[in-house]
């Protein structure tokens, strides 16, 4: 059975689930699905792929050097907001990005409560770790004024041209927003995100060019997910170093998956056949060095039990 996170709706579902109040104040970790406040030992957080930062560093040292660099002048803008640094031990750097939003998915709960912004004002949405980034063209001064006029929000500072706002959510949790002309960042690591956006901080692709290679291989820019290691609950394939999936939209009928393994000898026809299980109807698949590509229909989703919704 293929995990729903690889489905055509998985990106948006992951973006919405549990994020309204989790940024900077507890709640489920979108990288792991775990509630960090209930772990027996917060320093030993279980994660997708069960990888900690030190072992991920070891894996990167074993992967052959790839001579590729991002062209930041032409790269999709969301890539500039991606960080390698993870807010939790063992984070797999998962990111979910989309430029479109299905009609049956409501993101209003994660937009600022104190302003009249709607999803129609947003060009694209990125989630990585505990942080969300809404991309678009915003009137930052007007949004800051809305915060000052609201009982549950206030402007608490400024960082590199972004108004820093503290907001109390309906569940009494607090979260921090950084609002600029090009983005609304919701998350405690807004400074690192903004630095990365302007080329003054360490981006994900600065640390690991394998992600640049991943973006070069994915054919779509509309909806993209990527992360280290095999997708949990889908494959138990240790050879997978990182993977990604893209489509024209979250509800597209055709998706493209890219899997990058550590060593070229690991990527055999037998392994490719195993990877093809990600699609309910494989249209094409191929191997090129350490990279496998699979294009096909979304995975078949299990039928919901009576009384279930979603």
N, C-alpha and C positions, 0 to 999 in steps of 0.2 A: 504494500500500500504506500502510495506516495504522499508525503506530508503536504498539508495545505499551504505551507509557505512557498511551495513551488508552483502553486496554482496561479491562474491569470488574475485572481483577485488577491493573492497573498500579499502583494506589496501594500495595497491600501489597507487591508485588514490589519497588518502589522503596524501600520502607521497610526491607526486609530486606537487600537486596543490598549487601554490602560494609560494613555499618554497625557490625558487632560491635566492630571495633577502630579505626575511622577517626576517631572524635570526638577531636579535639585531638592526634592523633598520626599524621597521614598517612592514606593509603588513598584509595580512589576518592571523588571529590566527588559526592554524590548529586544536585547541581544540574546537573552537567556530564557525569558519567561519566568524567572524566579523572583520572588519577593525578597530583596536583600535584607529586610528587617527581620525575616524569619529564619535566616540561615543560622545554623549552630555556631559557625565560625565565619564571620564576614570576610576574614582574610583568605578563606579557602572557597571562594564562590565557584560553584560548578557552572561550566559554560559549554556552549556549543563546541563539540570537538574536544572538550576537556583539555584545553591548551592554556598554559600560563605564559606570561610575557617572556620568561627566560627560555622556555622550550621553543616558542615561536621565533625568537632570535636565533636559536640553534638551527632551526629549519631553514631560515633565510640564508644562513651561512653555507648550508649544504646545497642550496639551489644554484645552478649555473648562472653566471652573470648574464644579464640580458642588456644588450646595447640599445636602449630605447629611452627616450625622454619625452615628456608631455610638451606639446606646443600650447602654452597657456594663452596665447593670443587667439587661438581658435577652439580650444577645449570648451566643452559645455560648462557653464558657469558653476553648476553645483559641485563639480570636481574640486574647485578651489576651496570649498568649505569642508572637505573631508579631512579628518585628522587620523594620524596613526595612533596617537596616544589614546588609550582606552580608559574610561572612567572607573572600570572595575578590573580586578585581577582576572586575567585570562580572557578578556573580551576578544571577540573574533572580528572586530572592526566592521561588522555587518552594516550595510547602508541600504536604504530603500528610497527610491526616487521616482517621482512621476510628474508628468505635465498635465495629466487629465484625471478627472475624478468621476467615477460612476455615479449615476443618479441615486442609487440605493445606499451610498456611503455618506455618512454625515460627519464632516470635519468641524462643524461649528463649535463643538465642545472644546476644541483645542485652540481655537482662535481667541484673541484677547476678549474678555468679557466686557471691558469698559468702553469699547468702541463699536461702531456699526459695521466694521469690516465683515464681508462674507467671502465664501470660497470663490465667488466670481471676481474678487479683487486679487486673487492669487494666481500667478503664472505657473508655479511649480512648488512641489513640497518634497523636502528631504528629511529623513530620519536617520540618525546614526547614534548608537549608544542611548543616552538619556535625552539627547538634544534634537530639537526640530528646527528646521529652517524653512520659512515661507518666503519664496522668491517672488519678486514682482516690482512694481513701481508704487511707492507709498509716500504719503504726506506725513513725514515723521513728526513735524512740528504739530500738526493737527492731532495726531495720535497721542503725543505727549500731553497736549492740552486736555484731551479726553480723560487721560489718566489722572491728571491733577484735579479734574472736576468730579472724579468718582470716589466714593467713600472707601472702596476696596482696592485702590491702586494709587501709587504715587511715583513720581520721578525721583530717583535716588542718586542719580549721577549721569555721567556722560563718558563714553569711551570711543575715541577715534571717530567722532561725528555721529555716533549712535546714542540715542537716549536710553538710559538704563532705567527700567521700570520694575517695581515690585508689585505683584498682584496677589491678592488673597482670593482663592477659588471658592466656589460654593461649598466644597467639603472642608473648608478652613485651612487647606494646605496653601503654602506660599510658593510662588515661582518667580523667576527672574526673566525678564525679557530685555533684549537690546533691539531697538527699533531704528532703522535707517531708511534711506531712500530706496535701497535695492533689496532689503531683506528685513524680516522679523525673526530674530533668533530667540528661541525659548530654551534655556538651559544654563546651568551654572558655568559652563566653559565658554561662554560667549566671547570672552577676551581672546582666547586661543583661536576660536573660529574666525573672528574678525581679523586677527593678525594673519591667519592663513589666507583668508580671502584677498588681502592686500599684498600677499607675497612676503610678509614679514615673519611668518611662522612656518613650522614644519608640517607640510601636507602629507597625506597618506602616500601619494605617488612620489614624494621626495624621498621617503624612507624605502619604499619597495616598488621598483619599476615593474614588477609583475602585474600590479594593478593598472599601470599604463598600458601594458600589453593586453590586459583583459578588455579595457575600453576600446582598444584598437580592433579587437576581434568581434565585439558585440555589434550587430548591424543596426540596432535601433537606438534612438535617443529619447523616446517618449517615456518609457517605463523601464527602470533598471534596478536590479538587486545584485549585490555582491558581498562576499565574505571569505575569510580563510576557512580551510578545512572542508570536509565533506558535510553536506547539509544533514543535520542531526535528525534521526528518525526516518531518513530516506535511504542512505547508503552507509555501510560500514566499510569504507574504502580508505585505508590509511594513506594511499599514494596521492590522494587529492590534496594539492597544496592550497588552491583557492578555486572558486567557481563564481559564475555570474549568469544571470538570465536577463534577457531584454525582450521587449515587444513594443508594438506601436502604441498600445494603450493597455491598461490593466485588464480589459475584457477582450483583448485580441484573440482571434482563433488560431494564431500561429505564434510560437515563441522560439527564441534561439538561446540555447544553453552553451556555455563555454566552460570546460573543465581544464585546469592546468595542473599537471602532476609534477612531482619533484624531479624525476629522472626520466629521460626519453625511453629507456629500456622498459620502464613500468607500463607504458601506454601501448598495450597489445590489442589485437582485435578482440580477444576475449574480454578485456576490460572495457573496451568500447561497447561491446554487446551488453555488458552489465549497466553501463551508463545510459544506454538507450531506454532503459526502463523508466526514465524520468518523463517520457512522453507517452501518451495513449495512442499516438499514431505518428511514428517517425517518418518524416518526409525525406530527410537526408542526414547523413552523418559522415564525419571525416576525421582523420588524424593528421596532424602536422607537427612533427617534433614532439614537444611535451604538451601539446594542446589538442583537445578533442572538441569538436563542434557537433551539436545536435540541433536540428530544426524540426519542429513538429507541433502537433496539437497539444493543448494543455493536458495535464494528467487527469485521469478520471477521478472525480471526487466521490467519496463514499456517500451513500444516501443518508440523510439525517434521520435519526430515530424519531418516532412520534413524540411531539412535545418540544423537540429541539428547534432552535432558530439560528439564523446566521447565514 
